[in-house]
Amino acid sequence: AHADAALAKAKNCTACHAVDKKLIGPAFKAVAAKYKEDKDAAGTLAGKVRGGGKGVWGQIPMPANPQVNEAEAAALVKWVLSL
């Protein structure tokens, strides 16, 4: 799956995230900057896309996104980390 802003919108990521500004969740660019030096970031973040997470960016949890399959999650994370 090739990821870009269109896939992020289609999978409802943009309801909480924007490329360059904080909405409910952090900006995609902020995520890329935070995980820039983390060699395990792609796998960790793909798991959070699908399973949800909390506490890394504050008190608002990221809900699970079971509608995103593993390939889409990996592609979305690769795109976000490239920003």
N, C-alpha and C positions, 0 to 999 in steps of 0.2 A: 504494500500500500504506500503510495506516494503521499506525503503530508505537506500541507501548506495551510494558509489561512482558511481556505475553503473547507478543508476537512475539519479543522478546529471548529468552524461555525456549524458544519453539518452534525458534528457530534456534541454540540451544545457547550463546548468549552468556553466560547465567547460570552456565555451568560454570566460568567464569573471572572473571566480573564480578558485582558486586552494585550496587544503587543507591547506597548510602551507606557502604560499607566495602570496603577492599581485600581481595580474595581472592588469586587468582594474578595477576590484572591489576588495574589501578586501578578505584576506584569510578566508576560512571558520573558522579556529581556532581563528582568530581575532574577527569574529562575535560572536563566542561562548564566548570568554572572555569578550567582551563588554556587552553582555546581560546576563551574568552568574547570576547576582543578581536580574534580572527583572522578576518578577512572571508573567507578561503579555507578555513576549517576544515571546512565541510560536504563539499566535494569531496575534500579531503585525507583526512579520516577515512573517508569512504565507500570510497575506494580501499584504505585499510588494513583495513577490515572484510573486503573481498573478497580482497585480495592478501596480507594479513599485514603485519607490521612488526616492528622491533626497535630497541632502544636509547633510545627516548624515555622509557620508564618504568623502565628498568633492564635487566638482562641477560636476563630471560626473554622470548623472542620471542612475538609474537602470531601464531598460525598463520593461514594463508589459510583463507577460508570460502567455497569455490566454490558451496556449496549456497544461499548468499544471493545473489539476483539484484540487479541494479543498483537497481531501484525499492525493494526491501526494504532494501538498504544505505542508500540516501538517506533513507528513512523512519526507520530505526533511528537514524541520526546526528541527524536533526532532533529526534527524541524525546530523545536523550541530551543534546543541546545546550540543550534547553528545561528541563532539570532544575535 
